[in-house]
């Protein structure tokens, strides 16, 4: 419960940018990217850009043509400047707008249409309604064998009122969205092996593997 008031995830950077993730999840994401070798990673929620830089750097190590598409409703100018001046920016494209806006989602779908292997990471607004809409829009873009990662499902396991300045809480968060979503599809399964291995994660039950074609 001390995670939220002490901003624990803000303690870490990746190649100079705040990444706002648990180190354990970065290790898991690295394993996923290395094993599945996506050539497009779509990420909603940019913040300081550390996660974009992280994904781009692993794609760089893979040596393929992979790139990252980052979507955020408000890309702050100082963050944009830092991201665009970073050595990994050559593998990054930024889109400003709401991830649940149909026109924004259409741009992501256009990018996914030319990619052989697509991974999606959802890490923007954490209310159930918002995440569920993101799942409706972006889950179809994930290709078989790749992953759909829903961040901050941990909120459901935290005491009610842990985020008094946010619209999400226990009972209304990414985990409740995932639970609802999984009742509607057979394309995705929770990779419980990742949960068992990490023990500490921002996304318990949120590592979803795509097991079927669209």
PLY file of the C-alpha trace (Angstrom):
ply
format ascii 1.0
element vertex 214
property float x
property float y
property float z
element edge 213
property int vertex1
property int vertex2
end_header
0.00 0.00 0.00
3.00 2.29 0.42
3.68 2.07 -3.32
1.23 4.83 -4.25
2.00 7.55 -1.67
5.75 7.10 -2.07
5.67 7.07 -5.90
7.88 3.98 -5.92
7.78 3.54 -9.69
9.30 7.01 -10.14
12.59 5.79 -8.68
13.76 4.26 -11.95
14.93 5.49 -15.34
15.76 3.76 -18.62
18.56 5.27 -20.68
18.02 8.60 -18.96
14.22 8.87 -18.98
11.82 8.14 -16.09
10.24 4.78 -16.91
7.55 4.64 -14.18
7.52 0.83 -13.97
8.67 -1.84 -11.54
12.07 -3.31 -12.50
10.49 -6.78 -12.46
8.06 -5.78 -15.19
10.86 -4.36 -17.31
12.57 -7.74 -17.09
9.36 -9.48 -18.15
8.77 -7.09 -21.04
12.34 -7.61 -22.24
11.80 -11.37 -22.25
8.51 -11.01 -24.12
9.98 -8.73 -26.77
13.04 -10.92 -27.24
10.97 -14.09 -27.54
8.14 -12.78 -29.73
10.15 -10.26 -31.79
7.40 -7.77 -32.63
8.11 -5.25 -35.34
5.48 -2.88 -33.98
4.77 -2.05 -30.34
1.79 0.23 -29.73
1.82 1.92 -26.34
-0.90 4.13 -24.89
0.29 6.53 -22.22
3.67 8.19 -22.77
4.34 10.31 -19.66
8.11 11.02 -19.62
8.83 8.59 -22.43
10.96 6.08 -20.53
8.80 3.15 -21.49
8.91 4.14 -25.16
12.70 4.39 -24.94
12.82 1.01 -23.21
10.78 -0.74 -25.89
12.71 0.96 -28.69
16.06 -0.04 -27.18
15.10 -3.72 -27.00
13.89 -3.57 -30.61
17.25 -1.99 -31.50
19.03 -4.96 -29.93
16.85 -7.33 -31.95
18.20 -5.67 -35.07
14.95 -5.83 -37.01
12.92 -2.96 -38.44
10.76 -2.70 -35.34
9.39 0.58 -34.09
7.20 1.92 -31.31
4.02 3.94 -31.73
3.29 6.03 -28.62
-0.13 7.59 -28.03
-0.94 10.15 -25.34
-3.71 12.69 -24.89
-1.21 15.30 -23.70
2.44 15.07 -24.69
4.11 17.79 -22.64
6.52 19.89 -24.67
9.50 19.25 -22.38
8.88 15.51 -22.57
8.48 15.62 -26.35
11.77 17.49 -26.65
13.59 14.91 -24.52
12.09 11.99 -26.44
12.77 13.50 -29.86
16.40 14.24 -28.96
17.03 10.72 -27.64
19.18 8.30 -29.71
16.29 5.80 -29.71
13.83 8.24 -31.28
14.55 6.92 -34.76
12.41 3.93 -33.80
9.60 5.96 -32.20
6.51 7.70 -33.58
4.40 9.96 -31.37
0.68 10.60 -31.73
-1.08 13.16 -29.54
-4.74 12.46 -28.85
-6.99 10.25 -26.79
-6.29 6.56 -27.24
-10.05 5.95 -27.26
-10.68 8.43 -30.06
-11.71 6.52 -33.18
-9.49 8.66 -35.41
-6.44 8.01 -33.22
-7.16 4.29 -33.07
-7.49 4.29 -36.86
-3.93 5.62 -37.16
-2.72 2.78 -34.97
-4.66 0.27 -37.04
-3.09 1.67 -40.20
0.38 1.17 -38.75
-0.50 -2.35 -37.61
-1.79 -3.30 -41.04
1.75 -3.30 -42.44
3.39 -5.01 -39.45
3.89 -8.76 -39.27
3.98 -9.03 -35.47
2.20 -6.52 -33.25
2.38 -6.07 -29.47
0.21 -3.63 -27.48
0.84 -2.06 -24.06
-2.03 -0.16 -22.41
-0.89 2.32 -19.75
-2.95 5.51 -19.96
-6.15 6.35 -18.07
-6.78 3.46 -15.66
-10.57 3.55 -15.25
-12.45 0.42 -16.24
-14.46 2.20 -18.92
-11.37 3.70 -20.55
-9.31 0.51 -20.50
-12.23 -1.57 -21.73
-12.64 0.78 -24.69
-8.90 0.55 -25.37
-9.17 -3.23 -25.31
-12.00 -3.09 -27.84
-9.94 -0.87 -30.14
-6.42 -2.27 -29.79
-6.76 -5.96 -28.91
-7.74 -6.78 -32.52
-4.37 -5.37 -33.65
-2.33 -7.88 -31.63
-1.05 -10.78 -33.72
-1.10 -14.42 -32.67
1.85 -15.27 -30.43
2.37 -11.68 -29.33
1.22 -9.99 -26.14
-1.33 -7.47 -24.98
-0.05 -6.01 -21.71
-2.50 -4.14 -19.49
-0.60 -2.14 -16.88
-1.65 -1.21 -13.36
-4.03 -4.09 -12.75
-2.35 -3.95 -9.34
-4.83 -1.23 -8.37
-7.46 -3.91 -7.71
-5.22 -5.47 -5.05
-4.58 -2.20 -3.22
-6.71 -0.68 -0.45
-9.63 1.46 -1.56
-8.72 5.13 -1.61
-5.06 4.58 -2.48
-5.37 7.09 -5.34
-7.51 9.93 -3.93
-6.56 12.33 -6.74
-7.39 9.88 -9.54
-10.70 8.63 -11.00
-9.72 4.95 -10.63
-9.88 2.83 -7.51
-10.48 -0.68 -6.24
-13.44 -2.03 -8.22
-12.87 0.36 -11.15
-9.49 -0.17 -12.78
-7.56 -2.07 -15.46
-8.00 -5.42 -13.69
-11.78 -5.14 -13.68
-11.59 -4.17 -17.35
-9.45 -7.23 -18.14
-11.82 -9.53 -16.28
-14.75 -8.18 -18.30
-12.82 -8.32 -21.57
-11.72 -11.94 -21.15
-15.36 -12.99 -20.85
-15.90 -11.78 -24.42
-12.95 -13.35 -26.28
-11.05 -16.59 -26.69
-8.12 -14.92 -28.48
-6.29 -14.02 -25.27
-5.18 -15.92 -22.20
-3.54 -14.64 -19.02
0.08 -15.79 -18.95
0.07 -16.97 -15.34
3.69 -18.12 -15.62
4.76 -14.47 -15.76
2.77 -13.64 -12.63
4.24 -16.63 -10.80
7.76 -15.66 -11.79
7.60 -11.96 -11.02
5.72 -12.11 -7.71
5.90 -8.30 -7.59
4.33 -6.59 -10.61
2.24 -3.60 -11.64
0.32 -5.88 -13.99
-0.76 -9.10 -12.23
-3.19 -10.87 -14.52
-2.43 -8.25 -17.16
0.05 -10.14 -19.34
-2.30 -11.46 -22.01
-0.96 -13.74 -24.74
-2.73 -13.81 -28.07
-3.42 -17.48 -28.80
-5.62 -17.27 -31.89
-5.87 -15.43 -35.16
-8.49 -12.73 -35.60
0 1
1 2
2 3
3 4
4 5
5 6
6 7
7 8
8 9
9 10
10 11
11 12
12 13
13 14
14 15
15 16
16 17
17 18
18 19
19 20
20 21
21 22
22 23
23 24
24 25
25 26
26 27
27 28
28 29
29 30
30 31
31 32
32 33
33 34
34 35
35 36
36 37
37 38
38 39
39 40
40 41
41 42
42 43
43 44
44 45
45 46
46 47
47 48
48 49
49 50
50 51
51 52
52 53
53 54
54 55
55 56
56 57
57 58
58 59
59 60
60 61
61 62
62 63
63 64
64 65
65 66
66 67
67 68
68 69
69 70
70 71
71 72
72 73
73 74
74 75
75 76
76 77
77 78
78 79
79 80
80 81
81 82
82 83
83 84
84 85
85 86
86 87
87 88
88 89
89 90
90 91
91 92
92 93
93 94
94 95
95 96
96 97
97 98
98 99
99 100
100 101
101 102
102 103
103 104
104 105
105 106
106 107
107 108
108 109
109 110
110 111
111 112
112 113
113 114
114 115
115 116
116 117
117 118
118 119
119 120
120 121
121 122
122 123
123 124
124 125
125 126
126 127
127 128
128 129
129 130
130 131
131 132
132 133
133 134
134 135
135 136
136 137
137 138
138 139
139 140
140 141
141 142
142 143
143 144
144 145
145 146
146 147
147 148
148 149
149 150
150 151
151 152
152 153
153 154
154 155
155 156
156 157
157 158
158 159
159 160
160 161
161 162
162 163
163 164
164 165
165 166
166 167
167 168
168 169
169 170
170 171
171 172
172 173
173 174
174 175
175 176
176 177
177 178
178 179
179 180
180 181
181 182
182 183
183 184
184 185
185 186
186 187
187 188
188 189
189 190
190 191
191 192
192 193
193 194
194 195
195 196
196 197
197 198
198 199
199 200
200 201
201 202
202 203
203 204
204 205
205 206
206 207
207 208
208 209
209 210
210 211
211 212
212 213
